[in-house]
């Protein structure tokens, strides 16, 4: 029985979300997967484990965002945006 894998590109960004507040957005090229307000989130970084570390103003780690599946091709776009391709 063959197992079929799909790759999905997920964008993580810190920005003004749909309700106008400052927060974090998770999206694919054609859909918003989720977003939440977080006035303390200022930057993010891709970790060596291919997760996303959300940081506050002084660079202190606030929390860690891990994605389902097998992460491949993580890319830091800017200090407030990253993409991770995950294989499901």
Steps between C-alpha positions, in 0.01 A plus 500: 500500500657828389492800728447832331670806650389858453711809558338815635669840526401677822576867554537629856500875548470765768284783368161669519251215475151512348334670798763777488685401817868403520547126495623183337365351179536150357407460136547301182521678164119489465360479855537645850544202732486696822590824668504635850573828671830545680611857564832378645613300198765696311721255313532136408780264406524154348661265753751225414211254552297682229250644747419871535606689812282806571690770692416825680662844474824407674535172306379281786331182383122519562393164361581237241282421200541150359321384188354157427667270251867497407643851457715553190637816344453752784585852392535819704354774277540791744508555875117475498436235235603143424380217282522129566412229252359199684460153358181326611 
